[in-house]
């Protein structure tokens, strides 16, 4: 402990040689102190050189909403349709829609699922910024926009707990639709028969619901608990 206190008392303006001399002077005062300091250095070296486990990134969902000039909606839609393949190659797009009812109109709504979390989002957006094709597209649609809004979400735990809640992982919802229609491998439908009420030629509908919850630290956990219980009741029935 004395050595540690002396080590940290060395002024930061000292040269490397003076720090080494100071350490050398203290190390040789007694044998016990020498052993203590050697152990301390080895521990630090081992801990710093040992590989640190990389934490698994938390997937995120980004919802982007662009308010458009009513007179520019057609122009925006045409340019965006032409650039759809480019967007898909640069981003993990899961939804692009223009709502016609249920809220504000002329809002270009698109959703992305980043399996690698914020790190993947940064990489993807950097790639978009380097794409000359993307820059040309953005330049063509910017005049159509009034405002832009971006919201980041994480999927609730119940997405992984209930098979009928596919979430936004690429392929899950598609597989569920195929299974329900009887066009898949048959693993998703208990009866193995085609659901005559499901027409895959029609585009699926996404409904976005927003709930304003009361303030409180336990509000969201309670909400998720009640939702989880409700889904369990649905499964049992």
One Martini backbone bead per residue (centre of mass of N, CA, C, O) as a GRO file, in nm:
protein
  237
    1UNK     BB    1   0.054   0.064  -0.019
    2UNK     BB    2   0.296   0.257  -0.012
    3UNK     BB    3   0.372   0.225  -0.304
    4UNK     BB    4   0.111   0.325  -0.421
    5UNK     BB    5   0.124   0.609  -0.295
    6UNK     BB    6   0.389   0.684  -0.438
    7UNK     BB    7   0.312   0.645  -0.725
    8UNK     BB    8   0.071   0.868  -0.713
    9UNK     BB    9   0.276   1.111  -0.625
   10UNK     BB   10   0.372   1.146  -0.898
   11UNK     BB   11   0.417   1.368  -1.115
   12UNK     BB   12   0.300   1.424  -1.440
   13UNK     BB   13   0.569   1.599  -1.528
   14UNK     BB   14   0.742   1.371  -1.523
   15UNK     BB   15   0.968   1.179  -1.637
   16UNK     BB   16   1.036   0.859  -1.718
   17UNK     BB   17   1.305   0.843  -1.563
   18UNK     BB   18   1.202   0.944  -1.285
   19UNK     BB   19   0.994   0.721  -1.244
   20UNK     BB   20   1.190   0.482  -1.251
   21UNK     BB   21   1.364   0.577  -1.017
   22UNK     BB   22   1.148   0.581  -0.803
   23UNK     BB   23   1.075   0.286  -0.822
   24UNK     BB   24   1.351   0.166  -0.772
   25UNK     BB   25   1.391   0.284  -0.488
   26UNK     BB   26   1.139   0.141  -0.353
   27UNK     BB   27   1.185  -0.160  -0.430
   28UNK     BB   28   1.473  -0.176  -0.253
   29UNK     BB   29   1.401  -0.154   0.053
   30UNK     BB   30   1.233  -0.430   0.046
   31UNK     BB   31   1.131  -0.748  -0.011
   32UNK     BB   32   0.825  -0.729   0.031
   33UNK     BB   33   0.780  -0.493  -0.164
   34UNK     BB   34   0.881  -0.631  -0.416
   35UNK     BB   35   0.671  -0.858  -0.428
   36UNK     BB   36   0.419  -0.684  -0.434
   37UNK     BB   37   0.482  -0.530  -0.696
   38UNK     BB   38   0.516  -0.771  -0.885
   39UNK     BB   39   0.228  -0.873  -0.851
   40UNK     BB   40   0.087  -0.619  -0.951
   41UNK     BB   41   0.202  -0.616  -1.238
   42UNK     BB   42   0.109  -0.899  -1.327
   43UNK     BB   43  -0.188  -0.852  -1.296
   44UNK     BB   44  -0.210  -0.619  -1.491
   45UNK     BB   45  -0.099  -0.763  -1.739
   46UNK     BB   46  -0.300  -0.998  -1.748
   47UNK     BB   47  -0.564  -0.828  -1.757
   48UNK     BB   48  -0.486  -0.659  -2.018
   49UNK     BB   49  -0.418  -0.919  -2.213
   50UNK     BB   50  -0.675  -1.033  -2.176
   51UNK     BB   51  -0.953  -1.125  -2.323
   52UNK     BB   52  -1.246  -0.953  -2.380
   53UNK     BB   53  -1.556  -1.009  -2.370
   54UNK     BB   54  -1.798  -0.979  -2.608
   55UNK     BB   55  -2.080  -0.831  -2.610
   56UNK     BB   56  -2.399  -0.875  -2.685
   57UNK     BB   57  -2.587  -0.723  -2.890
   58UNK     BB   58  -2.863  -0.512  -2.904
   59UNK     BB   59  -3.124  -0.504  -3.071
   60UNK     BB   60  -3.268  -0.267  -3.305
   61UNK     BB   61  -3.536  -0.030  -3.370
   62UNK     BB   62  -3.610   0.182  -3.650
   63UNK     BB   63  -3.822   0.470  -3.668
   64UNK     BB   64  -3.916   0.643  -3.964
   65UNK     BB   65  -4.052   0.987  -4.014
   66UNK     BB   66  -4.183   1.158  -4.303
   67UNK     BB   67  -4.284   1.468  -4.381
   68UNK     BB   68  -4.493   1.570  -4.651
   69UNK     BB   69  -4.571   1.729  -4.920
   70UNK     BB   70  -4.860   1.692  -5.081
   71UNK     BB   71  -4.733   1.782  -5.370
   72UNK     BB   72  -4.471   1.552  -5.323
   73UNK     BB   73  -4.555   1.252  -5.298
   74UNK     BB   74  -4.518   1.137  -5.583
   75UNK     BB   75  -4.221   1.207  -5.617
   76UNK     BB   76  -4.120   1.048  -5.373
   77UNK     BB   77  -4.232   0.769  -5.451
   78UNK     BB   78  -4.082   0.736  -5.719
   79UNK     BB   79  -3.790   0.767  -5.615
   80UNK     BB   80  -3.811   0.539  -5.397
   81UNK     BB   81  -3.879   0.307  -5.587
   82UNK     BB   82  -3.619   0.326  -5.760
   83UNK     BB   83  -3.439   0.295  -5.470
   84UNK     BB   84  -3.507   0.020  -5.330
   85UNK     BB   85  -3.260  -0.161  -5.390
   86UNK     BB   86  -3.056   0.027  -5.257
   87UNK     BB   87  -3.175   0.026  -4.973
   88UNK     BB   88  -3.153  -0.286  -4.927
   89UNK     BB   89  -2.833  -0.289  -4.962
   90UNK     BB   90  -2.785  -0.074  -4.705
   91UNK     BB   91  -3.035  -0.194  -4.541
   92UNK     BB   92  -3.255  -0.338  -4.279
   93UNK     BB   93  -3.534  -0.359  -4.416
   94UNK     BB   94  -3.896  -0.402  -4.303
   95UNK     BB   95  -4.037  -0.111  -4.373
   96UNK     BB   96  -4.256   0.056  -4.623
   97UNK     BB   97  -4.479   0.340  -4.582
   98UNK     BB   98  -4.815   0.498  -4.659
   99UNK     BB   99  -5.036   0.616  -4.479
  100UNK     BB  100  -5.415   0.645  -4.507
  101UNK     BB  101  -5.466   0.598  -4.194
  102UNK     BB  102  -5.478   0.667  -3.833
  103UNK     BB  103  -5.356   0.969  -3.895
  104UNK     BB  104  -5.112   1.103  -4.028
  105UNK     BB  105  -5.050   1.225  -4.336
  106UNK     BB  106  -4.785   1.204  -4.541
  107UNK     BB  107  -4.608   0.953  -4.406
  108UNK     BB  108  -4.303   0.828  -4.424
  109UNK     BB  109  -4.266   0.481  -4.331
  110UNK     BB  110  -3.977   0.335  -4.166
  111UNK     BB  111  -3.814   0.012  -4.092
  112UNK     BB  112  -3.544  -0.115  -3.879
  113UNK     BB  113  -3.319  -0.406  -3.828
  114UNK     BB  114  -3.056  -0.424  -3.584
  115UNK     BB  115  -2.876  -0.684  -3.481
  116UNK     BB  116  -2.602  -0.503  -3.398
  117UNK     BB  117  -2.711  -0.241  -3.330
  118UNK     BB  118  -2.549   0.056  -3.312
  119UNK     BB  119  -2.304  -0.040  -3.470
  120UNK     BB  120  -2.453  -0.117  -3.730
  121UNK     BB  121  -2.583   0.153  -3.781
  122UNK     BB  122  -2.323   0.313  -3.823
  123UNK     BB  123  -2.215   0.147  -4.060
  124UNK     BB  124  -2.452   0.184  -4.251
  125UNK     BB  125  -2.453   0.500  -4.255
  126UNK     BB  126  -2.169   0.528  -4.366
  127UNK     BB  127  -2.229   0.381  -4.631
  128UNK     BB  128  -2.441   0.582  -4.732
  129UNK     BB  129  -2.246   0.835  -4.734
  130UNK     BB  130  -2.056   0.686  -4.968
  131UNK     BB  131  -2.292   0.681  -5.163
  132UNK     BB  132  -2.367   0.823  -5.463
  133UNK     BB  133  -2.654   0.715  -5.511
  134UNK     BB  134  -2.770   0.808  -5.237
  135UNK     BB  135  -2.712   1.109  -5.268
  136UNK     BB  136  -2.894   1.147  -5.514
  137UNK     BB  137  -3.155   1.062  -5.380
  138UNK     BB  138  -3.161   1.265  -5.144
  139UNK     BB  139  -3.158   1.518  -5.326
  140UNK     BB  140  -3.442   1.451  -5.463
  141UNK     BB  141  -3.621   1.434  -5.169
  142UNK     BB  142  -3.580   1.677  -4.981
  143UNK     BB  143  -3.798   1.882  -5.101
  144UNK     BB  144  -4.044   1.690  -4.987
  145UNK     BB  145  -3.970   1.773  -4.698
  146UNK     BB  146  -4.053   1.886  -4.366
  147UNK     BB  147  -3.981   1.630  -4.179
  148UNK     BB  148  -3.792   1.440  -3.924
  149UNK     BB  149  -3.813   1.107  -3.763
  150UNK     BB  150  -3.650   0.928  -3.486
  151UNK     BB  151  -3.686   0.591  -3.345
  152UNK     BB  152  -3.582   0.386  -3.069
  153UNK     BB  153  -3.594   0.026  -3.024
  154UNK     BB  154  -3.687  -0.255  -2.826
  155UNK     BB  155  -3.771  -0.563  -2.790
  156UNK     BB  156  -3.969  -0.743  -2.624
  157UNK     BB  157  -3.939  -1.042  -2.457
  158UNK     BB  158  -4.206  -1.178  -2.579
  159UNK     BB  159  -4.097  -1.229  -2.867
  160UNK     BB  160  -3.928  -1.495  -2.764
  161UNK     BB  161  -4.184  -1.651  -2.611
  162UNK     BB  162  -4.370  -1.625  -2.878
  163UNK     BB  163  -4.437  -1.768  -3.182
  164UNK     BB  164  -4.671  -1.550  -3.279
  165UNK     BB  165  -4.420  -1.345  -3.231
  166UNK     BB  166  -4.187  -1.260  -3.470
  167UNK     BB  167  -4.103  -0.992  -3.524
  168UNK     BB  168  -3.807  -0.843  -3.716
  169UNK     BB  169  -3.676  -1.080  -3.811
  170UNK     BB  170  -3.558  -1.204  -4.080
  171UNK     BB  171  -3.819  -1.445  -4.187
  172UNK     BB  172  -4.038  -1.491  -3.972
  173UNK     BB  173  -4.297  -1.373  -4.101
  174UNK     BB  174  -4.270  -1.526  -4.369
  175UNK     BB  175  -4.290  -1.813  -4.247
  176UNK     BB  176  -4.570  -1.774  -4.120
  177UNK     BB  177  -4.725  -1.724  -4.383
  178UNK     BB  178  -4.653  -1.990  -4.522
  179UNK     BB  179  -4.769  -2.178  -4.306
  180UNK     BB  180  -5.065  -2.062  -4.311
  181UNK     BB  181  -5.096  -2.130  -4.633
  182UNK     BB  182  -4.931  -2.414  -4.700
  183UNK     BB  183  -4.641  -2.338  -4.863
  184UNK     BB  184  -4.466  -2.477  -4.683
  185UNK     BB  185  -4.336  -2.744  -4.488
  186UNK     BB  186  -4.558  -2.771  -4.233
  187UNK     BB  187  -4.446  -2.675  -3.943
  188UNK     BB  188  -4.663  -2.429  -3.874
  189UNK     BB  189  -4.904  -2.627  -3.924
  190UNK     BB  190  -5.101  -2.845  -3.766
  191UNK     BB  191  -5.276  -2.952  -4.020
  192UNK     BB  192  -5.140  -2.869  -4.313
  193UNK     BB  193  -5.346  -2.665  -4.409
  194UNK     BB  194  -5.489  -2.434  -4.587
  195UNK     BB  195  -5.560  -2.096  -4.552
  196UNK     BB  196  -5.832  -1.953  -4.707
  197UNK     BB  197  -5.805  -1.653  -4.562
  198UNK     BB  198  -5.515  -1.647  -4.704
  199UNK     BB  199  -5.362  -1.390  -4.913
  200UNK     BB  200  -5.045  -1.352  -5.060
  201UNK     BB  201  -5.122  -1.130  -5.280
  202UNK     BB  202  -5.148  -0.964  -5.036
  203UNK     BB  203  -5.067  -0.714  -4.845
  204UNK     BB  204  -4.960  -0.659  -4.552
  205UNK     BB  205  -5.048  -0.532  -4.228
  206UNK     BB  206  -4.950  -0.253  -4.035
  207UNK     BB  207  -4.991  -0.181  -3.683
  208UNK     BB  208  -4.952   0.120  -3.504
  209UNK     BB  209  -4.920   0.141  -3.153
  210UNK     BB  210  -4.978   0.397  -2.903
  211UNK     BB  211  -4.886   0.423  -2.558
  212UNK     BB  212  -4.977   0.616  -2.280
  213UNK     BB  213  -4.805   0.623  -1.988
  214UNK     BB  214  -4.755   0.635  -1.678
  215UNK     BB  215  -4.579   0.749  -1.443
  216UNK     BB  216  -4.297   0.542  -1.359
  217UNK     BB  217  -4.073   0.288  -1.290
  218UNK     BB  218  -4.308   0.039  -1.313
  219UNK     BB  219  -4.480   0.067  -1.573
  220UNK     BB  220  -4.346  -0.107  -1.792
  221UNK     BB  221  -4.324  -0.377  -1.640
  222UNK     BB  222  -4.631  -0.401  -1.595
  223UNK     BB  223  -4.718  -0.396  -1.887
  224UNK     BB  224  -4.557  -0.652  -1.970
  225UNK     BB  225  -4.689  -0.845  -1.771
  226UNK     BB  226  -4.981  -0.819  -1.879
  227UNK     BB  227  -4.916  -0.900  -2.170
  228UNK     BB  228  -4.804  -1.180  -2.104
  229UNK     BB  229  -5.065  -1.289  -1.973
  230UNK     BB  230  -5.245  -1.251  -2.221
  231UNK     BB  231  -5.086  -1.441  -2.414
  232UNK     BB  232  -5.127  -1.694  -2.244
  233UNK     BB  233  -5.438  -1.699  -2.265
  234UNK     BB  234  -5.446  -1.726  -2.570
  235UNK     BB  235  -5.302  -1.997  -2.590
  236UNK     BB  236  -5.502  -2.164  -2.404
  237UNK     BB  237  -5.759  -2.087  -2.596
   0.00000   0.00000   0.00000
